[in-house]
Amino acid sequence: MAIVSGAPTTLSKEEIEKVKALVLRYLQDHNRITNRLLRELSGIAYDQAIYFFRQMIKQELLDRIGTTSNIHYVLSERGLKKQ
């Protein structure tokens, strides 16, 4: 995936699945992931990363930890069981 100027704020189902697989692989070796790191790894835009994390929280796969600039995401209990 590449960052595109004027990128949409959402991701297609296929893009979500690709990013989800990337995040789950990353979280096998690391305890957490941030919006910035996700964007660096996947090439998606800021708003798309926000959208992705919201979808993963709704699916109860990730939990959001922290506030403002200290926000990071970790596997939820359900996400850990899927590993």
C-alpha positions as CSV (number, residue, x, y, z in Angstrom):
1,M,0.0,0.0,0.0
2,A,1.2,3.5,-0.7
3,I,0.3,6.8,0.8
4,V,-1.7,8.7,-1.7
5,S,-2.4,12.4,-1.5
6,G,-6.0,12.9,-0.7
7,A,-6.3,9.3,0.4
8,P,-9.8,8.2,1.6
9,T,-10.3,8.1,5.3
10,T,-11.5,4.5,5.2
11,L,-10.0,1.2,3.9
12,S,-11.6,-1.5,1.9
13,K,-12.3,-4.9,3.4
14,E,-9.3,-6.3,1.5
15,E,-7.0,-3.5,2.7
16,I,-8.2,-4.0,6.3
17,E,-7.4,-7.7,6.1
18,K,-3.9,-6.9,4.7
19,V,-3.2,-4.4,7.4
20,K,-4.7,-6.7,10.1
21,A,-2.3,-9.5,9.1
22,L,0.6,-7.1,9.2
23,V,-0.3,-5.8,12.7
24,L,-0.9,-9.4,14.0
25,R,2.6,-10.4,12.7
26,Y,4.2,-7.3,14.2
27,L,2.5,-7.9,17.6
28,Q,3.9,-11.5,17.7
29,D,7.3,-10.0,18.5
30,H,6.3,-6.6,20.0
31,N,3.9,-5.7,22.8
32,R,2.4,-2.7,21.2
33,I,1.9,-0.6,18.0
34,T,1.3,3.1,17.5
35,N,-0.5,5.0,14.8
36,R,2.8,6.3,13.5
37,L,4.5,2.9,13.4
38,L,1.5,1.4,11.6
39,R,1.7,4.1,9.0
40,E,5.4,3.5,8.5
41,L,4.9,-0.2,8.1
42,S,1.8,-0.2,5.9
43,G,2.0,3.1,4.0
44,I,-1.5,4.1,4.9
45,A,-2.5,7.6,5.7
46,Y,-3.2,9.0,9.2
47,D,-7.0,8.9,8.9
48,Q,-6.9,5.4,7.5
49,A,-4.8,4.3,10.5
50,I,-7.4,5.8,12.9
51,Y,-10.2,4.0,10.9
52,F,-8.3,0.7,11.1
53,F,-7.7,0.9,14.8
54,R,-11.3,1.8,15.4
55,Q,-12.4,-1.3,13.4
56,M,-10.0,-3.5,15.4
57,I,-11.3,-2.2,18.7
58,K,-14.9,-2.8,17.5
59,Q,-13.9,-6.4,16.6
60,E,-12.3,-6.6,20.1
61,L,-9.0,-7.6,18.6
62,L,-7.1,-4.6,19.9
63,D,-7.3,-2.4,23.0
64,R,-6.4,1.3,23.1
65,I,-4.0,2.3,25.9
66,G,-3.0,5.8,26.9
67,T,-4.1,9.3,25.9
68,T,-3.1,12.0,23.4
69,S,0.5,11.5,22.1
70,N,1.0,8.4,24.3
71,I,-1.7,6.2,22.6
72,H,-0.7,2.7,21.6
73,Y,-2.6,-0.4,20.8
74,V,-2.2,-3.9,22.2
75,L,-3.8,-7.3,21.5
76,S,-7.0,-7.7,23.5
77,E,-7.8,-10.9,25.4
78,R,-9.8,-12.0,22.4
79,G,-6.9,-11.1,20.1
80,L,-4.5,-13.1,22.3
81,K,-6.7,-16.1,22.0
82,K,-6.7,-15.9,18.2
83,Q,-2.9,-16.1,18.2
